[in-house]
Amino acid sequence: MEEKSKMQTEKHLTGTLVLSVFTAVLGFFQFGYSLGVINAPQKVIEAHYRHVLGIIPLDGHATNTSGEDGTDPQAGTKGTLAPLADTSEDLATSPHILTMYWSLSVSVFAVGGMVSSFTVGWIGDRLGRVKAMLVVNVLSIAGNLLMGLAKFGPSHILVIAGRAVTGLYCGLSSGLVPMYVSEVSPTALRGALGTLHQLAIVTGILISQVLGLDFLLGNDEMWPLLLGLSGLAALLQFFLLLLCPESPRYLYIKLGKVEEAKRNLKRLRGNCDPMKEIAEMEKEKQEAASEKKVSIRQLFTSSKYRQAVIVALMVQISQQFSGINAIFYYSTNIFERAGVDQPVYATIGVGVVNTVFTVISVFLVEKAGRRSLFLAGLMGMLISAVAMTVGLVLLSEFAWMSYVSMVAIFLFVIFFEVGPGPIPWFIVAELFSQGPRPAAIAVAGFCNWACNFIVGMCFQYIADLCGPYVFAIFTALLLLFFLFAHFKVPETKGKSFEEIAAVFRRKKLSAKAMTELQDLRASEEA
Protein backbone atom coordinates (compact mmCIF):
# COMPACT_ATOMS: atom_id res chain seq x y z
CA MET A 1 0.00 0.00 0.00
CA GLU A 2 2.81 2.38 0.99
CA GLU A 3 4.74 1.45 -2.18
CA LYS A 4 1.65 2.17 -4.30
CA SER A 5 1.23 5.57 -2.62
CA LYS A 6 4.92 6.31 -3.21
CA MET A 7 4.58 5.40 -6.91
CA GLN A 8 1.56 7.69 -7.26
CA THR A 9 3.46 10.54 -5.62
CA GLU A 10 6.46 10.06 -7.91
CA LYS A 11 4.10 9.95 -10.89
CA HIS A 12 2.57 13.29 -9.88
CA LEU A 13 5.96 14.93 -9.20
CA THR A 14 6.74 16.12 -12.73
CA GLY A 15 9.48 18.47 -13.91
CA THR A 16 6.94 21.21 -14.65
CA LEU A 17 5.49 20.95 -11.13
CA VAL A 18 8.96 21.12 -9.54
CA LEU A 19 9.86 24.15 -11.69
CA SER A 20 6.56 25.90 -10.88
CA VAL A 21 6.83 25.40 -7.11
CA PHE A 22 10.54 26.30 -7.02
CA THR A 23 9.89 29.46 -9.04
CA ALA A 24 7.00 30.53 -6.82
CA VAL A 25 8.82 30.03 -3.50
CA LEU A 26 11.67 32.25 -4.73
CA GLY A 27 9.27 34.99 -3.60
CA PHE A 28 9.46 33.70 -0.04
CA PHE A 29 13.24 33.36 -0.36
CA GLN A 30 13.34 37.11 -1.04
CA PHE A 31 11.04 37.65 1.95
CA GLY A 32 13.43 35.75 4.23
CA TYR A 33 16.51 37.47 2.78
CA SER A 34 14.97 40.90 3.45
CA LEU A 35 14.15 39.89 7.03
CA GLY A 36 17.68 38.77 7.84
CA VAL A 37 19.93 40.98 5.70
CA ILE A 38 19.61 44.12 7.83
CA ASN A 39 20.97 42.38 10.94
CA ALA A 40 24.68 41.56 10.50
CA PRO A 41 25.93 44.83 8.90
CA GLN A 42 24.14 47.03 11.47
CA LYS A 43 27.29 48.73 12.78
CA VAL A 44 28.70 49.43 9.30
CA ILE A 45 25.43 50.92 8.05
CA GLU A 46 24.96 52.98 11.22
CA ALA A 47 28.50 54.35 10.78
CA HIS A 48 27.60 55.38 7.24
CA TYR A 49 24.39 57.01 8.47
CA ARG A 50 26.40 58.98 11.05
CA HIS A 51 28.74 60.21 8.35
CA VAL A 52 25.95 61.24 5.96
CA LEU A 53 23.92 62.93 8.72
CA GLY A 54 26.99 64.56 10.32
CA ILE A 55 26.11 63.06 13.70
CA ILE A 56 28.78 63.26 16.40
CA PRO A 57 29.66 59.85 17.90
CA LEU A 58 29.16 59.18 21.60
CA ASP A 59 32.80 59.95 22.40
CA GLY A 60 32.17 63.60 21.48
CA HIS A 61 34.62 63.73 18.54
CA ALA A 62 33.73 64.29 14.93
CA THR A 63 33.02 61.21 12.88
CA ASN A 64 36.25 59.60 11.73
CA THR A 65 35.96 58.84 8.04
CA SER A 66 39.36 57.29 7.65
CA GLY A 67 38.59 54.16 9.63
CA GLU A 68 41.88 54.42 11.54
CA ASP A 69 40.35 53.83 14.95
CA GLY A 70 38.61 50.66 13.73
CA THR A 71 35.25 51.66 15.19
CA ASP A 72 33.78 53.77 12.37
CA PRO A 73 35.17 52.40 9.12
CA GLN A 74 34.49 54.95 6.41
CA ALA A 75 37.60 54.54 4.26
CA GLY A 76 35.52 53.58 1.26
CA THR A 77 33.43 56.76 1.44
CA LYS A 78 36.08 59.34 2.31
CA GLY A 79 35.99 62.19 -0.17
CA THR A 80 32.78 60.94 -1.80
CA LEU A 81 30.16 62.03 0.73
CA ALA A 82 29.71 65.26 2.60
CA PRO A 83 27.91 65.45 5.93
CA LEU A 84 24.38 66.70 5.37
CA ALA A 85 23.80 67.98 8.90
CA ASP A 86 25.58 70.41 11.19
CA THR A 87 28.25 68.57 13.20
CA SER A 88 27.53 70.78 16.19
CA GLU A 89 24.34 68.83 16.86
CA ASP A 90 23.60 68.25 20.51
CA LEU A 91 25.17 65.04 21.85
CA ALA A 92 22.03 64.04 23.70
CA THR A 93 19.97 64.20 20.49
CA SER A 94 22.38 62.57 18.02
CA PRO A 95 22.10 58.94 19.25
CA HIS A 96 18.30 59.21 19.24
CA ILE A 97 18.26 60.44 15.63
CA LEU A 98 20.48 57.53 14.62
CA THR A 99 18.26 55.07 16.52
CA MET A 100 15.19 56.53 14.78
CA TYR A 101 16.67 56.15 11.29
CA TRP A 102 17.95 52.66 12.03
CA SER A 103 14.63 51.49 13.51
CA LEU A 104 12.84 52.94 10.48
CA SER A 105 15.27 51.15 8.13
CA VAL A 106 14.39 47.88 9.86
CA SER A 107 10.65 48.30 10.31
CA VAL A 108 9.54 50.18 7.15
CA PHE A 109 9.84 46.83 5.35
CA ALA A 110 6.81 45.69 7.35
CA VAL A 111 4.90 48.89 6.48
CA GLY A 112 5.13 47.98 2.79
CA GLY A 113 3.89 44.47 3.53
CA MET A 114 1.08 45.82 5.68
CA VAL A 115 -0.16 48.17 2.95
CA SER A 116 -0.04 45.65 0.08
CA SER A 117 -1.40 42.62 1.97
CA PHE A 118 -5.00 43.80 1.47
CA THR A 119 -4.66 43.79 -2.33
CA VAL A 120 -3.46 40.17 -2.72
CA GLY A 121 -6.90 38.71 -3.51
CA TRP A 122 -7.77 41.47 -5.97
CA ILE A 123 -4.54 41.36 -7.99
CA GLY A 124 -4.45 37.53 -7.93
CA ASP A 125 -7.99 37.31 -9.34
CA ARG A 126 -7.60 40.21 -11.77
CA LEU A 127 -4.32 39.17 -13.40
CA GLY A 128 -4.10 35.48 -12.58
CA ARG A 129 -1.53 33.89 -10.26
CA VAL A 130 1.43 33.78 -12.65
CA LYS A 131 0.92 37.22 -14.24
CA ALA A 132 0.43 38.75 -10.79
CA MET A 133 3.74 37.30 -9.57
CA LEU A 134 5.41 38.60 -12.75
CA VAL A 135 4.07 42.13 -12.25
CA VAL A 136 4.88 42.43 -8.55
CA ASN A 137 8.49 41.36 -9.23
CA VAL A 138 8.97 44.87 -10.66
CA LEU A 139 8.59 46.18 -7.09
CA SER A 140 11.28 43.83 -5.82
CA ILE A 141 13.74 44.82 -8.57
CA ALA A 142 13.06 48.55 -8.00
CA GLY A 143 13.44 48.27 -4.21
CA ASN A 144 16.69 46.33 -4.46
CA LEU A 145 18.10 48.86 -6.95
CA LEU A 146 17.40 51.71 -4.52
CA MET A 147 19.31 49.90 -1.76
CA GLY A 148 22.11 48.83 -4.07
CA LEU A 149 22.69 52.49 -5.06
CA ALA A 150 22.57 53.77 -1.46
CA LYS A 151 26.14 55.14 -1.52
CA PHE A 152 25.37 57.41 -4.47
CA GLY A 153 22.90 59.54 -2.53
CA PRO A 154 21.51 60.09 0.96
CA SER A 155 21.98 56.49 2.10
CA HIS A 156 19.43 56.57 4.92
CA ILE A 157 16.68 57.79 2.55
CA LEU A 158 17.55 55.31 -0.20
CA VAL A 159 17.73 52.34 2.21
CA ILE A 160 14.42 53.25 3.87
CA ALA A 161 12.72 53.79 0.47
CA GLY A 162 14.20 50.57 -0.91
CA ARG A 163 13.04 48.49 2.04
CA ALA A 164 9.56 50.04 1.87
CA VAL A 165 9.19 49.11 -1.83
CA THR A 166 10.62 45.63 -1.18
CA GLY A 167 8.08 45.29 1.64
CA LEU A 168 5.28 46.07 -0.82
CA TYR A 169 6.53 43.20 -2.96
CA CYS A 170 6.80 40.79 -0.02
CA GLY A 171 3.30 41.65 1.23
CA LEU A 172 1.88 40.69 -2.17
CA SER A 173 4.17 37.70 -2.62
CA SER A 174 3.32 36.28 0.82
CA GLY A 175 -0.28 35.89 -0.39
CA LEU A 176 0.23 35.01 -4.05
CA VAL A 177 2.85 32.28 -3.52
CA PRO A 178 0.84 30.00 -1.15
CA MET A 179 -2.22 30.58 -3.34
CA TYR A 180 -0.41 29.40 -6.49
CA VAL A 181 1.48 26.51 -4.85
CA SER A 182 -1.66 25.08 -3.22
CA GLU A 183 -3.58 25.30 -6.51
CA VAL A 184 -0.98 23.59 -8.72
CA SER A 185 -0.09 20.85 -6.18
CA PRO A 186 -1.77 17.42 -6.31
CA THR A 187 -3.75 16.49 -3.19
CA ALA A 188 -1.17 13.91 -2.09
CA LEU A 189 1.62 16.51 -2.13
CA ARG A 190 -0.28 19.65 -1.11
CA GLY A 191 0.78 19.55 2.54
CA ALA A 192 4.46 18.89 1.85
CA LEU A 193 4.76 21.43 -0.97
CA GLY A 194 2.75 23.98 1.01
CA THR A 195 5.36 24.04 3.78
CA LEU A 196 8.21 24.88 1.38
CA HIS A 197 7.48 28.61 1.69
CA GLN A 198 8.56 28.52 5.35
CA LEU A 199 11.73 26.65 4.37
CA ALA A 200 12.40 29.28 1.68
CA ILE A 201 12.05 32.05 4.27
CA VAL A 202 14.56 30.55 6.71
CA THR A 203 16.95 29.68 3.85
CA GLY A 204 16.82 33.32 2.75
CA ILE A 205 17.53 34.46 6.32
CA LEU A 206 20.50 32.09 6.62
CA ILE A 207 22.07 33.08 3.28
CA SER A 208 21.70 36.78 4.11
CA GLN A 209 23.47 36.18 7.44
CA VAL A 210 26.35 34.30 5.82
CA LEU A 211 26.81 36.94 3.10
CA GLY A 212 26.67 39.60 5.84
CA LEU A 213 30.01 38.49 7.27
CA ASP A 214 32.50 41.38 7.16
CA PHE A 215 34.98 39.54 4.95
CA LEU A 216 32.24 38.83 2.37
CA LEU A 217 29.69 41.62 1.83
CA GLY A 218 29.05 42.99 5.34
CA ASN A 219 31.74 45.66 5.14
CA ASP A 220 31.89 49.37 4.35
CA GLU A 221 32.62 48.82 0.66
CA MET A 222 30.02 46.14 -0.12
CA TRP A 223 27.02 46.63 2.20
CA PRO A 224 24.80 48.27 -0.48
CA LEU A 225 25.35 45.22 -2.71
CA LEU A 226 24.46 42.97 0.25
CA LEU A 227 21.14 44.80 0.79
CA GLY A 228 20.22 44.75 -2.90
CA LEU A 229 21.37 41.25 -3.78
CA SER A 230 17.93 39.61 -3.58
CA GLY A 231 17.16 41.54 -6.77
CA LEU A 232 18.99 38.71 -8.54
CA ALA A 233 16.44 36.23 -7.15
CA ALA A 234 13.69 38.56 -8.42
CA LEU A 235 15.20 38.58 -11.91
CA LEU A 236 15.55 34.78 -11.87
CA GLN A 237 11.94 34.40 -10.73
CA PHE A 238 10.74 36.82 -13.41
CA PHE A 239 12.25 34.81 -16.27
CA LEU A 240 11.33 31.40 -14.81
CA LEU A 241 7.70 32.50 -14.38
CA LEU A 242 7.50 32.83 -18.18
CA LEU A 243 7.89 29.02 -18.30
CA CYS A 244 5.30 28.23 -15.59
CA PRO A 245 1.69 27.27 -16.39
CA GLU A 246 -1.18 29.28 -14.94
CA SER A 247 -3.10 27.66 -12.08
CA PRO A 248 -5.66 25.19 -13.54
CA ARG A 249 -7.96 25.94 -10.60
CA TYR A 250 -7.91 29.65 -11.36
CA LEU A 251 -8.59 28.99 -15.05
CA TYR A 252 -11.49 26.63 -14.34
CA ILE A 253 -13.18 28.14 -11.28
CA LYS A 254 -12.59 31.87 -11.86
CA LEU A 255 -12.49 32.11 -15.69
CA GLY A 256 -14.40 29.00 -16.78
CA LYS A 257 -11.67 28.05 -19.31
CA VAL A 258 -12.11 24.28 -19.19
CA GLU A 259 -9.85 23.25 -22.09
CA GLU A 260 -6.98 25.49 -21.01
CA ALA A 261 -7.30 24.16 -17.45
CA LYS A 262 -7.05 20.58 -18.79
CA ARG A 263 -3.94 21.42 -20.84
CA ASN A 264 -2.20 22.98 -17.87
CA LEU A 265 -3.15 20.03 -15.66
CA LYS A 266 -1.54 17.65 -18.16
CA ARG A 267 1.62 19.77 -18.12
CA LEU A 268 1.72 19.66 -14.32
CA ARG A 269 0.71 15.99 -13.86
CA GLY A 270 2.29 14.31 -16.87
CA ASN A 271 0.23 11.47 -18.35
CA CYS A 272 -2.36 11.37 -15.53
CA ASP A 273 -6.04 11.61 -16.44
CA PRO A 274 -7.10 15.18 -15.51
CA MET A 275 -10.83 14.41 -15.26
CA LYS A 276 -10.76 13.46 -11.56
CA GLU A 277 -9.27 16.83 -10.61
CA ILE A 278 -11.59 18.61 -13.05
CA ALA A 279 -14.54 16.98 -11.23
CA GLU A 280 -13.15 18.21 -7.89
CA MET A 281 -12.82 21.72 -9.33
CA GLU A 282 -16.42 21.60 -10.55
CA LYS A 283 -17.58 20.65 -7.04
CA GLU A 284 -15.49 23.46 -5.53
CA LYS A 285 -16.90 25.90 -8.09
CA GLN A 286 -20.47 24.96 -7.17
CA GLU A 287 -19.72 25.27 -3.43
CA ALA A 288 -18.13 28.69 -3.96
CA ALA A 289 -21.18 29.81 -5.96
CA SER A 290 -23.59 28.62 -3.25
CA GLU A 291 -21.75 30.50 -0.47
CA LYS A 292 -21.75 34.28 -0.59
CA LYS A 293 -18.45 36.09 -0.39
CA VAL A 294 -18.01 37.74 3.02
CA SER A 295 -16.61 41.26 3.26
CA ILE A 296 -14.10 42.35 5.90
CA ARG A 297 -16.81 44.44 7.56
CA GLN A 298 -19.19 41.47 7.74
CA LEU A 299 -16.38 39.37 9.19
CA PHE A 300 -16.24 41.65 12.23
CA THR A 301 -19.93 42.53 12.57
CA SER A 302 -21.39 39.02 12.25
CA SER A 303 -21.50 37.02 15.50
CA LYS A 304 -21.19 33.87 13.37
CA TYR A 305 -17.51 34.59 12.64
CA ARG A 306 -16.51 36.58 15.74
CA GLN A 307 -14.80 33.84 17.74
CA ALA A 308 -12.94 32.48 14.72
CA VAL A 309 -11.74 36.00 13.81
CA ILE A 310 -10.46 36.60 17.35
CA VAL A 311 -8.55 33.31 17.26
CA ALA A 312 -7.15 34.08 13.77
CA LEU A 313 -5.91 37.50 14.89
CA MET A 314 -4.50 36.30 18.21
CA VAL A 315 -2.41 33.54 16.65
CA GLN A 316 -0.88 36.14 14.29
CA ILE A 317 -0.25 38.56 17.17
CA SER A 318 1.32 35.77 19.24
CA GLN A 319 3.64 34.86 16.35
CA GLN A 320 5.03 38.39 16.06
CA PHE A 321 4.86 39.60 19.70
CA SER A 322 6.50 36.40 20.91
CA GLY A 323 9.84 38.17 20.36
CA ILE A 324 11.07 36.11 17.41
CA ASN A 325 11.53 39.08 15.10
CA ALA A 326 13.53 40.79 17.83
CA ILE A 327 15.88 37.80 17.54
CA PHE A 328 15.95 37.94 13.73
CA TYR A 329 16.42 41.71 13.50
CA TYR A 330 18.72 42.32 16.44
CA SER A 331 20.35 38.98 17.32
CA THR A 332 23.89 40.26 16.62
CA ASN A 333 23.30 43.10 19.08
CA ILE A 334 21.79 40.70 21.66
CA PHE A 335 24.77 38.33 21.39
CA GLU A 336 27.09 41.30 21.94
CA ARG A 337 25.26 42.16 25.16
CA ALA A 338 25.55 38.52 26.18
CA GLY A 339 29.33 38.85 25.94
CA VAL A 340 29.88 36.71 22.82
CA ASP A 341 33.23 37.48 21.16
CA GLN A 342 32.04 36.80 17.59
CA PRO A 343 28.30 37.67 17.66
CA VAL A 344 27.86 37.47 13.87
CA TYR A 345 28.83 33.78 13.85
CA ALA A 346 26.40 33.11 16.68
CA THR A 347 23.68 34.81 14.61
CA ILE A 348 24.49 32.51 11.68
CA GLY A 349 24.17 29.60 14.12
CA VAL A 350 20.64 30.80 14.87
CA GLY A 351 19.92 30.76 11.12
CA VAL A 352 21.20 27.18 10.78
CA VAL A 353 19.11 25.98 13.75
CA ASN A 354 16.10 27.82 12.31
CA THR A 355 16.49 26.06 8.96
CA VAL A 356 17.03 22.57 10.44
CA PHE A 357 14.01 22.77 12.75
CA THR A 358 11.81 24.16 9.99
CA VAL A 359 12.41 20.90 8.11
CA ILE A 360 11.69 18.89 11.28
CA SER A 361 8.50 20.84 11.95
CA VAL A 362 7.11 19.75 8.55
CA PHE A 363 6.95 16.17 9.86
CA LEU A 364 5.78 17.18 13.35
CA VAL A 365 2.82 19.18 12.01
CA GLU A 366 1.72 16.20 9.91
CA LYS A 367 1.81 13.82 12.91
CA ALA A 368 0.69 15.97 15.88
CA GLY A 369 -2.24 18.33 16.31
CA ARG A 370 -1.98 22.05 15.58
CA ARG A 371 -3.17 23.10 19.04
CA SER A 372 -0.79 20.87 21.01
CA LEU A 373 2.26 21.98 18.98
CA PHE A 374 1.23 25.61 19.27
CA LEU A 375 0.92 25.33 23.06
CA ALA A 376 4.20 23.40 23.40
CA GLY A 377 6.02 25.98 21.30
CA LEU A 378 4.68 28.92 23.32
CA MET A 379 5.59 27.30 26.64
CA GLY A 380 9.10 26.45 25.41
CA MET A 381 9.60 30.02 24.21
CA LEU A 382 8.35 31.35 27.56
CA ILE A 383 10.88 29.27 29.51
CA SER A 384 13.64 30.27 27.06
CA ALA A 385 12.75 33.98 27.46
CA VAL A 386 13.01 33.65 31.26
CA ALA A 387 16.43 31.97 30.92
CA MET A 388 17.55 34.67 28.44
CA THR A 389 16.54 37.45 30.84
CA VAL A 390 18.29 35.79 33.80
CA GLY A 391 21.43 35.28 31.70
CA LEU A 392 21.56 38.92 30.56
CA VAL A 393 20.83 40.32 34.04
CA LEU A 394 23.47 38.24 35.82
CA LEU A 395 26.10 38.51 33.08
CA SER A 396 28.04 41.21 34.96
CA GLU A 397 28.34 38.93 38.01
CA PHE A 398 28.92 35.55 36.33
CA ALA A 399 30.76 35.37 33.01
CA TRP A 400 29.34 31.91 32.28
CA MET A 401 25.87 33.43 32.06
CA SER A 402 26.71 34.39 28.46
CA TYR A 403 26.38 30.68 27.61
CA VAL A 404 22.96 30.57 29.31
CA SER A 405 21.79 33.47 27.13
CA MET A 406 23.16 31.85 23.99
CA VAL A 407 21.52 28.49 24.66
CA ALA A 408 18.27 30.28 25.51
CA ILE A 409 18.29 32.10 22.15
CA PHE A 410 18.80 28.84 20.25
CA LEU A 411 16.03 27.11 22.23
CA PHE A 412 13.76 30.12 21.66
CA VAL A 413 14.16 29.71 17.89
CA ILE A 414 13.68 25.91 18.05
CA PHE A 415 10.40 26.18 19.97
CA PHE A 416 9.21 28.93 17.62
CA GLU A 417 9.62 26.62 14.63
CA VAL A 418 7.81 23.80 16.47
CA GLY A 419 4.50 25.66 16.53
CA PRO A 420 4.12 29.47 16.66
CA GLY A 421 6.17 29.88 13.45
CA PRO A 422 4.40 27.77 10.80
CA ILE A 423 0.96 27.14 12.34
CA PRO A 424 -0.56 30.68 12.29
CA TRP A 425 -0.21 30.89 8.50
CA PHE A 426 -2.28 27.83 7.63
CA ILE A 427 -4.60 27.52 10.65
CA VAL A 428 -6.45 30.67 9.48
CA ALA A 429 -7.42 28.93 6.23
CA GLU A 430 -8.64 25.93 8.26
CA LEU A 431 -10.83 28.08 10.53
CA PHE A 432 -12.93 29.53 7.66
CA SER A 433 -14.92 28.11 4.76
CA GLN A 434 -14.80 29.36 1.14
CA GLY A 435 -17.03 32.44 1.68
CA PRO A 436 -15.23 34.25 4.53
CA ARG A 437 -11.75 32.80 3.87
CA PRO A 438 -10.35 35.51 1.51
CA ALA A 439 -11.37 38.31 3.89
CA ALA A 440 -10.04 36.39 6.91
CA ILE A 441 -6.66 35.76 5.24
CA ALA A 442 -6.39 39.45 4.25
CA VAL A 443 -7.16 40.62 7.80
CA ALA A 444 -4.80 38.06 9.35
CA GLY A 445 -2.02 39.05 6.92
CA PHE A 446 -2.48 42.74 7.71
CA CYS A 447 -2.41 41.99 11.45
CA ASN A 448 0.80 39.97 11.09
CA TRP A 449 2.58 42.70 9.12
CA ALA A 450 1.35 45.43 11.50
CA CYS A 451 2.74 43.54 14.51
CA ASN A 452 5.97 42.94 12.58
CA PHE A 453 6.26 46.72 12.07
CA ILE A 454 5.60 47.52 15.73
CA VAL A 455 8.28 45.09 16.92
CA GLY A 456 10.82 46.30 14.34
CA MET A 457 10.17 49.97 15.11
CA CYS A 458 9.99 49.77 18.90
CA PHE A 459 12.37 47.00 19.96
CA GLN A 460 15.58 49.05 19.77
CA TYR A 461 14.03 51.81 21.91
CA ILE A 462 12.68 49.30 24.42
CA ALA A 463 16.04 47.46 24.51
CA ASP A 464 17.84 50.76 25.23
CA LEU A 465 15.30 51.59 27.94
CA CYS A 466 15.01 48.18 29.62
CA GLY A 467 18.55 46.88 29.11
CA PRO A 468 18.89 43.23 30.17
CA TYR A 469 15.21 43.06 31.21
CA VAL A 470 13.93 43.54 27.65
CA PHE A 471 12.83 39.91 27.19
CA ALA A 472 10.84 40.02 30.43
CA ILE A 473 8.21 41.90 28.38
CA PHE A 474 8.03 39.07 25.85
CA THR A 475 7.85 36.56 28.74
CA ALA A 476 4.69 38.25 30.04
CA LEU A 477 3.19 38.33 26.54
CA LEU A 478 4.02 34.65 25.93
CA LEU A 479 2.24 33.70 29.15
CA LEU A 480 -0.82 35.65 27.98
CA PHE A 481 -0.73 33.96 24.55
CA PHE A 482 -0.35 30.51 26.13
CA LEU A 483 -3.42 31.04 28.33
CA PHE A 484 -5.45 32.31 25.37
CA ALA A 485 -4.44 29.35 23.19
CA HIS A 486 -5.20 26.89 25.97
CA PHE A 487 -8.76 28.17 26.45
CA LYS A 488 -9.72 29.45 22.99
CA VAL A 489 -7.77 27.83 20.12
CA PRO A 490 -9.52 24.67 18.80
CA GLU A 491 -7.84 21.63 17.29
CA THR A 492 -8.32 21.80 13.50
CA LYS A 493 -6.38 18.74 12.32
CA GLY A 494 -8.62 16.39 10.33
CA LYS A 495 -11.78 18.42 11.02
CA SER A 496 -14.21 19.89 8.52
CA PHE A 497 -15.30 23.53 8.61
CA GLU A 498 -18.66 22.42 10.04
CA GLU A 499 -16.96 20.56 12.90
CA ILE A 500 -14.74 23.55 13.71
CA ALA A 501 -17.77 25.88 13.60
CA ALA A 502 -19.55 23.49 15.99
CA VAL A 503 -16.64 23.78 18.45
CA PHE A 504 -17.00 27.58 18.43
CA ARG A 505 -20.79 27.28 18.88
CA ARG A 506 -20.34 24.98 21.91
CA LYS A 507 -17.87 27.42 23.46
CA LYS A 508 -20.29 30.28 22.83
CA LEU A 509 -23.24 28.39 24.38
CA SER A 510 -21.07 27.33 27.31
CA ALA A 511 -20.02 30.93 27.97
CA LYS A 512 -23.66 32.08 27.67
CA ALA A 513 -24.83 29.39 30.11
CA MET A 514 -22.12 30.38 32.57
CA THR A 515 -23.19 34.04 32.38
CA GLU A 516 -26.85 33.11 32.95
CA LEU A 517 -25.89 30.96 35.95
CA GLN A 518 -23.91 33.82 37.48
CA ASP A 519 -26.87 36.20 36.93
CA LEU A 520 -29.23 33.69 38.57
CA ARG A 521 -26.98 33.32 41.61
CA ALA A 522 -26.66 37.09 41.89
CA SER A 523 -30.47 37.52 41.81
CA GLU A 524 -30.94 34.80 44.45
CA GLU A 525 -28.41 36.46 46.76
CA ALA A 526 -30.18 39.78 46.25
Disulfide bonds with the S-S distance in Angstrom:
none
